[in-house]
Amino acid sequence: MSEYAVCHKITKYDPADFGANGGYTGAEDSVSDHGPVESAYLEAVAAFVEETGVRHLTVREPIRRRATSAGPSSTR
């Protein structure tokens, strides 16, 4: 069985509201997902991990995209 490193960004904010450097630029308060919403994210991740049998998970700060001469990099 192959193992892959996969990165997902989980956020309630519209992807169109992120600038070229990856920072949120939308009108909604950027801490509005703290508290109950943040807890719901963590519960969803825990359920996914349990259901899929994930053995290793790293939660970290978002990756900031760096603009290049060819434009913003892709995270796919």
C-alpha positions as CSV (number, residue, x, y, z in Angstrom):
1,M,0.0,0.0,0.0
2,S,1.4,3.4,-1.0
3,E,1.6,6.2,1.4
4,Y,1.1,9.8,0.3
5,A,1.7,13.1,2.0
6,V,-1.5,15.1,1.5
7,C,-2.2,18.7,2.5
8,H,-5.7,20.1,3.0
9,K,-6.7,23.6,4.0
10,I,-9.9,23.6,6.0
11,T,-11.5,27.0,6.4
12,K,-14.9,28.6,6.3
13,Y,-13.7,31.5,4.2
14,D,-14.2,31.8,0.5
15,P,-11.0,30.8,-1.4
16,A,-11.4,33.8,-3.6
17,D,-10.8,36.0,-0.5
18,F,-7.2,35.0,-0.1
19,G,-4.4,37.1,-1.6
20,A,-1.4,36.0,-3.6
21,N,0.6,35.5,-0.4
22,G,-2.1,33.2,1.1
23,G,-3.4,35.8,3.6
24,Y,-7.1,36.4,4.1
25,T,-8.4,39.6,2.5
26,G,-12.1,39.2,2.8
27,A,-14.6,41.3,4.7
28,E,-15.4,38.8,7.4
29,D,-13.6,39.0,10.8
30,S,-10.6,36.7,10.5
31,V,-11.1,35.3,14.0
32,S,-14.8,34.5,13.5
33,D,-14.0,30.8,13.1
34,H,-12.6,30.6,16.7
35,G,-14.6,28.9,19.5
36,P,-17.5,26.7,18.5
37,V,-16.7,26.7,14.7
38,E,-13.0,25.8,15.4
39,S,-14.2,23.0,17.7
40,A,-16.5,21.7,14.9
41,Y,-13.5,21.6,12.5
42,L,-11.5,19.6,15.0
43,E,-14.4,17.1,15.6
44,A,-14.7,16.7,11.8
45,V,-11.0,16.0,11.4
46,A,-11.1,13.5,14.3
47,A,-14.0,11.6,12.7
48,F,-12.2,11.5,9.4
49,V,-9.1,10.2,11.0
50,E,-10.9,7.5,12.8
51,E,-13.1,6.5,9.8
52,T,-10.2,6.3,7.4
53,G,-7.6,4.8,9.7
54,V,-5.1,7.6,9.3
55,R,-2.0,6.7,11.4
56,H,-0.2,10.1,11.4
57,L,-1.6,13.6,11.2
58,T,0.2,16.9,11.5
59,V,-1.8,20.1,12.2
60,R,0.1,23.3,11.5
61,E,-0.1,26.9,10.5
62,P,-1.3,27.6,7.0
63,I,1.3,27.6,4.2
64,R,1.7,31.1,2.8
65,R,1.9,31.1,-1.0
66,R,4.8,32.9,-2.5
67,A,4.3,35.0,-5.7
68,T,6.7,34.2,-8.5
69,S,7.4,35.9,-11.8
70,A,4.9,33.4,-13.3
71,G,2.3,34.3,-10.7
72,P,1.1,32.7,-7.5
73,S,2.1,29.1,-7.0
74,S,-0.4,26.4,-7.0
75,T,-1.1,24.3,-3.9
76,R,-2.4,21.3,-5.9
